[in-house]
Amino acid sequence: MDTLLAGKLALIVGGSGGIGAASSRKLAEAGARVVVTHTARSAEAAQRLAASLPGEGHLALPADVADTASLERLRDTLRDRFGEVLHILVNAAGFTKPVPHADLDALDDALIDRMFQVNWRGQFAAIRTFAPMLKASGDGLVVNISSIAGSTGVGSSIAYCAAKAGIDVMTRSLARALAPTVRVLGVAPGVVDTGFVPGRGADFNAKTAATTPLRRVATADDVADAVLACATALRFSTGTTVVVDGGRSL
């Protein structure tokens, strides 16, 4: 176990998902105390994850990015348990549903609203809620999980691409707004070998790998390594998005 992040408190919003769980492990291995959030559906997985992390004091707590009041309750719980300071916030919560880009009618208003509610508004709400605690650290960090879909326009749906493009813009805007006490960075994977996109499995990954310069798709650990780098190695970086796609977007 490393000590690079010893004494740091890290909150992983959406911590029980593939990228969130891998990021939780990487940060805990570096010495951080980790809090992972979960919804009712993912509570058991989050509890198992928190219990399995190296080190001590890790927690799994409820919150839903689509419900700002739940984020505010989470903030109050963290203040009661740990005080006024949060060092790292990783926005890993996300949602998608595959919709062919040419099928305009299938991308109805309700799905568009849900896509932006979880993938953009939720990340912004988390940052807004925890910004005072991050500022109180004097050296806070936000890492937003984006996607190359935000720059390529190719992804599970047009709305998902647009939401991720919004994340990239938000990362730049908030890097200016929250400096100098909080850095804001993005991590943009390409295809990742998780169950995030419904209906995509080994066949899809194999086809994608064959047309990717590094000849494989990303693992959750590949993305988590970039999250860890934001917290440890990229100390003079803010407002930029690190691409982790094996050259997919070239």
C-alpha positions as CSV (number, residue, x, y, z in Angstrom):
1,M,0.0,0.0,0.0
2,D,1.3,3.4,-1.0
3,T,1.2,6.6,1.1
4,L,1.0,9.3,-1.7
5,L,-2.6,10.1,-0.6
6,A,-2.3,9.4,3.1
7,G,-4.5,11.6,5.2
8,K,-6.7,12.5,2.1
9,L,-10.5,12.0,2.0
10,A,-11.8,10.9,-1.4
11,L,-15.5,10.8,-2.4
12,I,-16.3,8.6,-5.4
13,V,-19.9,9.4,-6.6
14,G,-21.1,6.3,-8.4
15,G,-18.4,4.3,-6.7
16,S,-19.9,0.9,-7.1
17,G,-19.8,0.9,-11.0
18,G,-16.9,-0.5,-13.0
19,I,-14.8,2.7,-13.3
20,G,-15.9,4.0,-9.9
21,A,-15.0,0.8,-8.1
22,A,-11.6,0.6,-9.9
23,S,-10.9,4.3,-9.0
24,S,-11.9,3.6,-5.4
25,R,-9.3,0.8,-5.2
26,K,-6.5,2.8,-6.8
27,L,-7.1,5.8,-4.4
28,A,-7.3,3.5,-1.4
29,E,-4.1,1.7,-2.4
30,A,-2.4,5.1,-2.5
31,G,-3.5,5.7,1.1
32,A,-6.7,7.7,0.8
33,R,-9.8,7.1,2.9
34,V,-12.6,6.5,0.4
35,V,-16.3,7.0,0.6
36,V,-18.3,5.4,-2.2
37,T,-21.9,6.4,-3.0
38,H,-24.7,4.1,-4.0
39,T,-28.3,4.0,-4.9
40,A,-30.7,1.5,-3.3
41,R,-30.1,-0.9,-6.2
42,S,-26.3,-0.8,-5.8
43,A,-26.1,-0.7,-2.0
44,E,-24.9,-4.3,-1.5
45,A,-22.2,-4.0,-4.1
46,A,-21.0,-0.7,-2.6
47,Q,-20.9,-2.1,0.9
48,R,-18.8,-5.1,-0.3
49,L,-16.5,-2.7,-2.2
50,A,-15.9,-0.5,0.8
51,A,-15.2,-3.5,3.0
52,S,-12.7,-4.9,0.5
53,L,-10.6,-1.7,0.1
54,P,-7.1,-1.7,1.6
55,G,-6.6,0.6,4.6
56,E,-9.2,1.6,7.2
57,G,-12.2,3.9,7.6
58,H,-13.8,3.4,4.1
59,L,-17.5,3.9,3.9
60,A,-20.4,3.3,1.5
61,L,-23.2,5.9,1.8
62,P,-26.4,6.5,-0.1
63,A,-26.8,9.3,-2.7
64,D,-28.4,9.8,-6.1
65,V,-27.0,12.4,-8.4
66,A,-30.4,12.9,-9.8
67,D,-31.6,14.0,-6.4
68,T,-29.7,17.0,-5.1
69,A,-31.2,16.8,-1.7
70,S,-29.6,13.3,-1.3
71,L,-26.2,14.9,-2.2
72,E,-26.8,17.5,0.5
73,R,-27.6,14.9,3.1
74,L,-24.4,13.1,2.1
75,R,-22.4,16.3,2.6
76,D,-23.9,16.8,6.0
77,T,-22.9,13.2,6.9
78,L,-19.4,13.6,5.7
79,R,-19.1,16.8,7.8
80,D,-20.4,15.1,10.9
81,R,-17.9,12.2,10.5
82,F,-14.8,13.8,9.0
83,G,-15.1,17.6,9.4
84,E,-15.2,20.4,6.9
85,V,-12.5,19.1,4.5
86,L,-12.8,17.0,1.4
87,H,-9.7,16.5,-0.8
88,I,-10.9,14.5,-3.9
89,L,-14.2,14.2,-5.6
90,V,-14.6,11.7,-8.5
91,N,-17.7,12.0,-10.5
92,A,-18.2,8.5,-11.8
93,A,-22.0,8.2,-11.8
94,G,-23.5,7.7,-15.3
95,F,-26.3,6.4,-17.4
96,T,-26.9,5.5,-21.0
97,K,-29.2,3.6,-23.3
98,P,-28.2,2.7,-26.9
99,V,-30.2,4.6,-29.5
100,P,-29.1,4.6,-33.2
101,H,-28.1,8.2,-34.1
102,A,-30.4,8.1,-37.2
103,D,-33.5,7.1,-35.2
104,L,-34.6,10.5,-34.1
105,D,-38.0,9.4,-32.8
106,A,-36.4,6.8,-30.4
107,L,-34.6,9.6,-28.6
108,D,-37.7,11.0,-26.9
109,D,-37.9,13.9,-24.5
110,A,-38.0,11.7,-21.4
111,L,-34.8,9.8,-22.4
112,I,-33.0,13.0,-23.3
113,D,-34.0,14.6,-19.9
114,R,-32.8,11.5,-18.0
115,M,-29.5,11.4,-19.9
116,F,-28.7,15.0,-19.0
117,Q,-30.1,14.7,-15.5
118,V,-27.6,11.9,-14.6
119,N,-24.7,12.6,-16.9
120,W,-24.5,16.4,-16.7
121,R,-26.7,18.0,-14.1
122,G,-25.8,15.3,-11.5
123,Q,-22.1,15.9,-11.9
124,F,-22.5,19.6,-11.6
125,A,-24.8,19.2,-8.6
126,A,-22.1,17.1,-6.9
127,I,-19.5,19.7,-7.5
128,R,-21.7,22.5,-6.4
129,T,-22.6,20.6,-3.2
130,F,-19.0,19.7,-2.2
131,A,-17.2,22.8,-3.5
132,P,-17.0,24.4,0.0
133,M,-15.4,21.3,1.5
134,L,-13.0,21.0,-1.5
135,K,-12.0,24.7,-1.1
136,A,-11.5,24.2,2.6
137,S,-8.7,21.7,1.8
138,G,-6.7,24.4,0.1
139,D,-5.8,21.8,-2.6
140,G,-9.0,20.1,-3.7
141,L,-9.4,18.0,-6.8
142,V,-12.5,17.2,-9.0
143,V,-12.2,14.4,-11.6
144,N,-15.1,14.2,-14.0
145,I,-15.5,10.9,-15.9
146,S,-16.3,12.0,-19.5
147,S,-16.0,10.1,-22.8
148,I,-14.4,10.5,-26.2
149,A,-18.0,10.5,-27.4
150,G,-18.1,14.1,-26.3
151,S,-15.5,15.0,-28.9
152,T,-16.1,12.4,-31.6
153,G,-19.9,12.6,-31.7
154,V,-19.9,8.8,-31.8
155,G,-21.5,6.9,-28.9
156,S,-24.5,5.1,-27.5
157,S,-26.8,8.0,-28.4
158,I,-26.7,11.6,-29.6
159,A,-27.8,12.8,-26.2
160,Y,-25.0,10.9,-24.4
161,C,-22.5,12.4,-26.8
162,A,-23.9,15.9,-26.1
163,A,-23.9,15.3,-22.3
164,K,-20.3,14.3,-22.3
165,A,-19.4,17.3,-24.5
166,G,-21.0,19.3,-21.8
167,I,-18.9,17.7,-19.1
168,D,-15.8,18.7,-21.0
169,V,-16.9,22.3,-21.2
170,M,-17.9,22.2,-17.5
171,T,-14.5,20.9,-16.6
172,R,-12.8,23.9,-18.3
173,S,-15.3,26.4,-16.9
174,L,-15.1,25.2,-13.3
175,A,-11.3,24.9,-13.5
176,R,-11.3,28.7,-13.9
177,A,-14.1,29.3,-11.4
178,L,-12.7,27.2,-8.6
179,A,-9.0,28.0,-8.9
180,P,-6.6,28.3,-7.2
181,T,-7.9,26.1,-4.3
182,V,-9.5,23.4,-6.4
183,R,-8.3,21.7,-9.6
184,V,-10.8,20.3,-12.0
185,L,-9.8,17.6,-14.5
186,G,-11.6,15.2,-16.8
187,V,-10.9,11.6,-17.8
188,A,-12.3,10.5,-21.2
189,P,-12.2,6.8,-22.0
190,G,-13.2,5.2,-25.2
191,V,-14.8,1.8,-25.1
192,V,-14.3,0.2,-21.6
193,D,-14.7,-3.5,-20.8
194,T,-17.6,-3.0,-18.3
195,G,-21.3,-3.6,-18.4
196,F,-22.0,0.1,-18.6
197,V,-23.6,0.1,-22.1
198,P,-26.5,-2.4,-22.2
199,G,-26.2,-5.0,-25.0
200,R,-22.5,-4.6,-25.6
201,G,-20.4,-7.7,-24.9
202,A,-17.3,-9.6,-26.0
203,D,-18.2,-9.5,-29.7
204,F,-18.5,-5.7,-29.7
205,N,-15.3,-5.3,-27.8
206,A,-13.4,-7.6,-30.2
207,K,-14.6,-5.6,-33.2
208,T,-13.7,-2.4,-31.5
209,A,-10.3,-3.7,-30.5
210,A,-9.5,-4.6,-34.1
211,T,-9.9,-1.0,-35.2
212,T,-8.2,0.6,-32.2
213,P,-4.5,1.5,-32.7
214,L,-3.4,-0.3,-29.4
215,R,-5.6,-3.3,-30.4
216,R,-7.7,-3.6,-27.3
217,V,-10.4,-1.8,-25.4
218,A,-9.8,-0.2,-22.1
219,T,-10.2,-1.9,-18.7
220,A,-11.7,-0.1,-15.8
221,D,-8.2,-0.1,-14.2
222,D,-6.8,1.8,-17.3
223,V,-9.3,4.6,-16.6
224,A,-8.7,4.4,-12.8
225,D,-4.9,4.8,-13.4
226,A,-5.7,8.1,-15.1
227,V,-7.9,9.2,-12.1
228,L,-5.0,8.3,-9.8
229,A,-2.6,10.3,-12.0
230,C,-4.8,13.4,-11.7
231,A,-4.5,13.1,-7.9
232,T,-0.8,12.3,-7.7
233,A,1.3,13.1,-10.9
234,L,-0.6,15.9,-12.7
235,R,-0.2,18.4,-9.9
236,F,0.0,21.5,-12.2
237,S,-2.8,20.5,-14.5
238,T,-6.4,21.8,-14.4
239,G,-9.2,22.4,-16.9
240,T,-8.1,19.7,-19.3
241,T,-9.4,16.2,-20.1
242,V,-7.1,13.2,-20.2
243,V,-8.0,10.8,-23.0
244,V,-7.7,7.1,-22.3
245,D,-8.8,5.3,-25.5
246,G,-5.9,3.4,-26.9
247,G,-5.8,5.8,-29.8
248,R,-9.5,5.1,-30.7
249,S,-10.2,8.7,-31.5
250,L,-7.2,9.2,-33.8
